[in-house]
Amino acid sequence: MALSHVMNIIGNAGIVGAGTGSGGGGGGGSNLDSQTVTVGTHTITVPAGNGLPSTTTVYNGSFDWSGTTYGSVSDGTSNIYSGAAVDRLMYYYNTVYAFSGFNLFIDGTNRANSGWTTLTVGTTAYQRQNAVYTASSGGNTTWTWSTGGDTTGANNPFAATGQTTTCVFT
């Protein structure tokens, strides 16, 4: 079976698919918007206690945390949502408790859950229909994808800290 066929099956069947070649795969259609993330990283470690192990959660991409900005997005305005700010493109994982995911925040509440099909981050495709959509979250509209039990960062779609990753909406 050809690799491209396997990738299409994975992309169409699951939450996260690996893309190949130009355009990142998984999306098809036209490029509706493209954002370039200069990757920032933030790590929070909770020490062991009460019979629980020490645990670390790692955040990668572009986001704000407790008033500090990590990474950046260029141009940072959504072509899909009338120039609204792209507030967060972030992957996170926990080193012990096997939770991981990807967040997209667009400024403004009640943005439509339509207008695009796939967000491809580097070579990883996130299907809009598989996201948990929240129309009002602290002034943002959010899409969140669970990426399973990644405890090592293996599913992180972003390049290394300080490098850039292209994010394409189709």
N, C-alpha and C positions, 0 to 999 in steps of 0.2 A: 504494500500500500504506500503510495507516495506521501512524503512528509507533509506537503501542503494539504492533502486530503485529510490526514490525521489532525492537523492543526485546525482545519475547518470544523471537523467533528467536535473537537474539544471546545472550540470557541462557541459553537452553536448549542452545546449541551450544558455547559457549566457557567459558573459565575465569572470565572477568569479564564481567558484563553490566551495562548501565546501567539503572537503575530509573527509573520515572516515577511521579509522583503520590504520594499518601499510601501508606505501607507500603513505599516504595522499590522496588516491582516485583521481579521475579525470584523472589520467595519464595513467595507464596501462603500458605495455611495460617494458623495462629494465631501470635500473638506469644508465644514461649516465654520470652524474656528480652530486656531492653533495658538497655544500658549507655551512659552519656554520657561521652565522652572530651573532656577539656580538652586541647587539642593542645600537645604539646611538640615541639621540633625539636633535633636534634643533627647536626652536620656533621663529618666526618673527611676531611681532605685529606692525600693522600700526595704529596710533592713528586716532580718528575720525576727520573729517574736511570736509569742503565744502558740508555739508549736508549728508555725508556718515558716517556710523557707524565705530567704531573701529573694526578691524578684525585681526584675528590671523591665520597664517598658521603653521601647525605642520609637521615636517619631522621626520620619524623613519626609522631605518635600518643602513646601512653602506653607507656613502657618504662624499664628500668634499663640504664645503660651504665657499666661500670667503677665501680659503687657510687653513681652519681648517678642520680636519678630525673628523667625528663623527662615532662611531662604527668601526667595522672591519670585514673582511671576512677571513675565514681560510678554505682551503688553499689559496684561492684567485686567482687560475689559472684555466682556463677553459679546461676541457678535450675535449670538443666539438670543440673548436677553437684553437687547437694546443698550449695550454699553455698560451694563451693571458690572461692578467689581467682582473679579474672581478672588474670593477671600482665602480659600484653602484648597490645596491639592496635596493630600498628605496620606502616607502609608504608615501604619503602626503595627507593632507586634510586641508580645510579652514573652520573656525568656523562660518562664516557668508554667504559666497557666494556659498556654496554647490558644490564645485568642489573637487574631490579627484582622486587619481590614484596611480599606481605602475610603477616604472622605473627599467629597467635592462640596464646597460651600460657595454659593453665589449670593452676593449682597441683595437684600430685599426679601420680604416675606411673600409667600404665595406665587412664586415663579412657577410657570406651567411645567408639569412633568411630561414634556413633549418638545418637539423641535430638533431632537437629535436622537441617535440610536446607540452609538458606541463612543466611548472615551478611550482612546488608545494612549497609554502612558509608556513611552519608549516602545517596547514590543508587546506589552501586556494590554489586552482589550477587556474593558469593563462594559457590559451591556446595561443600558439604562433600565431596561425592564427587570433586571435582577437586583437592582438597588432597593434599599429601604429609603423611601422618599418622605421627607418631612418638610411641609410647606411653611412652617414658622418655627425657627429655632434661633432665638436671640437676635432677630433681625436678618437672618439668613435663610435661604432655602437650601436644604442639604440632601445629598445622595450618599448613602453608605453601603459599601459592599463588604461582606464577610469573606475573608480569604482562607478560612479554615484554621488549622492549628499550627501556624508557622511560629516556631520558637527560636529560629536562627536568623530570620531576615531573608531567607532564601526566595521568598515571593515578592520581595521589595522591587518594584518596577523602576525605581530611580537609580541614577548613576551615583557615584560616590559624592560625599559632602563637598560642596564647592564647585562641582561640575554641573552641566546642564542636561536636562531631559526634555524632549518635546512631547507635548500633550495635545492630541488632535481629536476634535469632535467631528463625527460624521453622522 
